[in-house]
Amino acid sequence: MDKYTVESILMLVKEKPVGELSGDILVDFMGEGAILLDSKSAVASIVSEPEISMESLGCKVAVSLDDFGLLLSGDLDPVGAYSQGRLQITGDMGLAMELSSWM
């Protein structure tokens, strides 16, 4: 399995149309960093999680770096990852489902 970093994930995410998402999503890599998908400015950026309030987010997704990399590459099914507890969602489940098809 590849070892992903926050920076390598950010490079992969920047290739995606962030502005197509209907709300902002924080992807929390469980102690290894976080990326904000800012739908309003159509930008993905590395953030410090404490600087983001849940009120400003559509949802928060907690997942390991490696599992998110596998999700982006299509090697891990988002529904399966959620069912297995490898992916936790807080907030708007509809937006999280939108993220799964966006990936």
C-alpha positions in Angstrom: 0.0 0.0 0.0 1.3 3.5 -0.8 2.0 5.8 2.1 0.2 9.1 1.5 1.0 12.5 3.0 -1.3 15.4 3.5 0.7 17.2 0.7 0.3 14.3 -1.7 -3.4 14.1 -1.1 -3.7 17.8 -1.6 -2.1 17.5 -5.0 -4.6 14.8 -6.0 -7.5 16.8 -4.7 -6.4 20.0 -6.5 -7.0 18.1 -9.8 -10.7 17.9 -8.8 -13.4 20.6 -9.4 -13.8 21.7 -5.7 -16.2 24.4 -6.8 -18.8 21.8 -7.9 -19.4 20.8 -4.3 -22.5 22.4 -2.8 -20.8 23.0 0.6 -17.5 23.1 2.5 -16.0 19.9 3.7 -13.3 19.3 6.2 -11.3 16.1 5.6 -9.7 15.3 8.9 -6.8 12.8 8.7 -7.2 11.8 12.3 -4.2 13.5 13.8 -2.1 13.6 10.6 -3.5 16.9 9.3 -6.6 18.2 7.5 -7.7 19.6 4.2 -10.5 22.0 3.7 -12.5 21.7 0.5 -13.9 25.3 0.2 -16.7 25.2 -2.3 -17.2 28.9 -2.4 -13.7 29.8 -3.4 -13.2 26.5 -5.3 -10.0 25.9 -3.4 -8.6 22.9 -1.5 -6.0 23.8 1.2 -4.2 22.3 4.2 -5.7 23.7 7.4 -5.2 23.4 11.2 -8.4 21.7 12.3 -9.0 24.0 15.4 -9.2 27.0 13.2 -12.3 25.5 11.5 -15.7 25.8 13.2 -18.3 23.1 12.5 -20.9 25.9 11.9 -19.0 27.0 8.8 -18.9 23.5 7.4 -21.4 21.4 5.5 -19.7 18.2 6.9 -16.6 16.8 8.3 -15.1 13.5 7.1 -12.6 11.7 9.4 -10.5 9.1 7.5 -6.9 7.9 7.5 -4.5 9.4 4.8 -4.1 6.0 3.2 -7.8 5.2 3.1 -8.5 8.7 1.6 -5.9 8.0 -1.0 -7.5 4.7 -1.8 -10.9 6.5 -2.1 -9.5 9.0 -4.5 -7.9 6.3 -6.7 -11.1 4.2 -6.7 -9.5 1.3 -4.9 -11.8 1.7 -1.9 -15.6 2.0 -2.1 -16.9 5.0 0.0 -20.0 3.1 1.2 -17.9 0.1 2.1 -15.4 2.3 4.0 -18.3 4.0 5.9 -19.9 0.6 6.7 -16.6 -0.8 8.0 -15.9 2.3 10.2 -12.9 3.4 8.1 -14.7 6.7 7.4 -16.7 8.8 9.9 -19.1 11.6 8.9 -20.3 14.5 11.0 -22.9 16.9 9.5 -24.7 16.8 6.2 -24.8 13.2 5.0 -26.1 14.4 1.6 -22.9 16.5 1.1 -20.8 13.5 2.1 -22.6 11.4 -0.5 -21.9 14.2 -3.0 -18.2 14.0 -2.1 -18.2 10.2 -2.8 -19.4 10.7 -6.3 -17.1 13.7 -6.8 -14.1 11.6 -6.0 
